Structures are given as C-alpha cells and as structure tokens.
Amino acid sequence: MNIVLFGGSGFIGKRVEQMLSERGHRVKAVQRVDFDYLRPQKDRLMPLLQGADCVVNAVGVMSYRADVLETVHHIAPLEIARSACEAGVGRFVQLSALGAHKDHETAFLGSKGRGDAALLQSGLDVRIARPSVVFGRGGASCELFIKLAKLPLLPLPEGGAYRLQPVHVDDVAEGLCRLVEEKRVVSDVVDMAGGRECSLAEYLAVMRRNIHGKDTRKIIPIPAWVADLAAYAAKRFSNGMVSSDSMKLLRVGSVAESTGFEALLGRKPLSVDCFQ
C-alpha cells in the first residue's frame, strides 16, 4: 500500500514508519516543512496525498494552550481528511487517546474527541486508536516518569493511587499497522490498554526496580490541591506536560477493557512488568 504518515518523527510515529516499511508498504513520512499543523493549508496537502491508499495521523501534542490543542487535534486532522477524500484516499487511521470525548473537561481529551467525531463523519473509512499511557524508552512523558522513579523520596498526589493501564509503544504501533492493513475490523474505535492495570505508584515502582535496580522508594502523599498548584506553576516550563489538565487526566484514570485490542493483535498486550 501507498501510505502517507503524519507524525513520523514522533515517539509512536517512528515505530509505525519502521513497521510499515518492514511489512513492504511504501511510506511517505510528511515532515514539518511539508505541512504545518498549526496552519493547515489545503494547497500544501493535495500534492502529498496524490496516489495514497491510506493516511496515518500519529500527530499529538501536550500544550497549556487550548487553541493549539484544538488546531492540532481537531482542525488539522479534519483538513487532512477532507483533502484525502478529494484525492481519492480510501482509509484514514487516527492516533487518538483513551478517554477522548468531544465534551471532556480537559482541553487535551476534548480536542482529541472533537477531532475523532469529525473524522468519523468525513466519509472516509476511518479507524481510530485510543491508547492508554504509552511506555517505552524515548517517549517524553515516559522519560519523565523514569527520572521521577529514581528519586529516593517521591511526593505523589493522593499517594499515587490513580489507576493506569500502561501499553507498550510497540503494541500501539503494531495495532496501528493492523488498522491500516485489515480489510475488516471489529470496531472503528479501538481502546488500546496494556496487559495489567496498576496505580501510578506501582508504575513508578516497576520503573525503579526494572530500570534503576532499586528497591521500592518512600512515597509521600500530598493533597491534590497542592499538586494542582505546583502543576499550574510548571505548565509553561513543561509546555503543558505538567499542568492542571495533566493532573485532571491522572485523576480520571486511564484504564479500559482490552478484548478488542487483543483481538486486533491476535495476542494479549504486554504488561508494564516487561519494561526494561
């Protein structure tokens, strides 16, 4: 297949490009100089999409600016989908996020949800992947957690009781490749969660043990409002990775029934315990 990949330089996109190429597909990875997600323009898109069988959109950002999230996660993907329709592209595979909903209170999941909803109404064969927290070396958020896990004392909001179901980056990439290739899928929207549910504190404990070779460290529970204040102060320095919204995302949790994902992969997803 001829595949146009947006976001090929990202944490997940790099794996997707590699896997698709190894499977014999012809992948055109769109660079930022070719298309600006913050200023989506149709005349820049049409030449990129000519002759394509499928578009994969693996672009995603964390930002403290709601307008940036709305443009990148909603406006730009919809513009790509409209141009893809005109170019005769048949399939559109979208990387979203677990919990995405057009009315979600956080700007991140709300913008993702509005983008997903618009794509499903575009007339294309749209398939949407919604992963939980993605783990693997090289991911920005994962590397932050790895650094935190090394600390001997770790203050965590509410003791790190928030529920997660971390999913390995290679499983997410494999799932995206299968959404590209399969003629029929069980569902147009696939929740991608890992093989085991855990708390944030457990997630960090696995990293501390497996990566740093250290025993479980001392967790200092702090009130949620203290964490919110600290996150608000840090939002500009972290470009939204640590913010009031990211604290809300932790409180909501990120777990899902994984039977659809298992069916897509043909096996059980990896659990966080395999992280090295």
BELURQUI-V476875 format. One record per pair of residues at least 12 apart in sequence whose C-alpha atoms are under 8 Angstrom apart, sorted by the first residue. I is the first residue (numbers start at 1). GAP is how many residues later the second one is. Records with the same first field share a line. If there is no record, write none. Layout:
I=GAP  GAP
This chain:
1=24  25  51  52  53
2=23  24  25  26  49  50  51  52
3=22  23  24  25  49  50  51  52  53
4=23  24  25  26  44  45  48  50  51  52
5=12  22  23  24  25  50  51  52  53
6=23  24  25  49  50  51  52  53
7=22  23  24  50  51  52  53
8=21  22  23  50  51
9=22
10=48  49
11=127  128
12=46  157  158  160  161
13=45  46  160
15=154  155  158
16=157  158  160  161
17=12
19=154  155  158
20=157
30=18
37=34  35  39
38=30  33  34  38
39=37
40=35  36  39
41=38
42=37  38  41
45=35  38
46=37  38  41
49=34  35  38  40
50=37  38
51=36  37  38
52=36  37
53=35  36  37  38
54=35  36  37  38  39  126
55=29  34  36  37  38
56=36  37  38  39  124
57=20  35  36  37  38
58=36  37
59=13  14  36
60=12  13  35  36
62=46  177  178  179
63=176  177  178
64=171  172  175  176  177  179
65=175
66=41  42
69=38  39  42
70=37  41  42
73=38  39  41  42
74=37  38  40  41  42  44
75=40
77=38  42
78=37  40  41  44
81=38  41  43
82=40
85=38  39
89=35
90=34  35
91=33  34  35  36  89
92=32  33  34  35  88
93=33  34  35  36  83  86  87
94=22  32  33  34  35
95=33  34  35  36  81
96=16  17  20  32  33  34  35
97=12  15  32  33  34  35
98=32  33  34  93  94  156  157  158
99=31  155
100=12  13  30
101=12  13
102=12  13  15
106=139  142  143
107=138
108=137
116=12
126=62
127=52  60  61  62  63
128=60  61  62
129=46  47  60  61  62  63
130=59  60  61  62
131=36  41  60  61  62
132=32  33  34  35  59  60  61  62  122  123  124
133=31  32  33  34  121
134=32  33  34  35  38
135=31  32  33  34  137  140
136=32  33  139
141=100
145=59
146=58  61  62  65
148=56
149=55  56  58  59
150=58  62  64
151=66
152=65  66
153=64  65  66  67
154=63  64  65  66
155=64  65  66  67
156=45  63  64  65  66  71
157=64  65  66  67  69  70
158=63  64  65  66
159=42  60  61  62  63
160=39  40  41  61
161=38  39  40
162=37  38  39  88  89  90  91
163=34  35  36  37  87  90  91  92
164=33  34  35  36  89  90  91
165=28  29  30  31  32  33  89  90  91
166=27  28  29  30  31  105  106
167=25  26  27  28  102  103  104  105
168=26  101  102  103  104
171=94  98  99
172=20
174=91
175=86  89  90
178=86  87
185=79
186=74
187=73
190=70  71
191=65  66  67  69  70
192=64  66  69
193=62  63  64  65  68  76
194=64  75  76  77  78
195=63  73  74  75  76  77
196=75  76
197=58
201=18
203=69
205=12
206=66  67  69
207=68  69
210=65  66
211=64  65
227=20
228=15  16  19
229=15
231=12  13  16
232=12
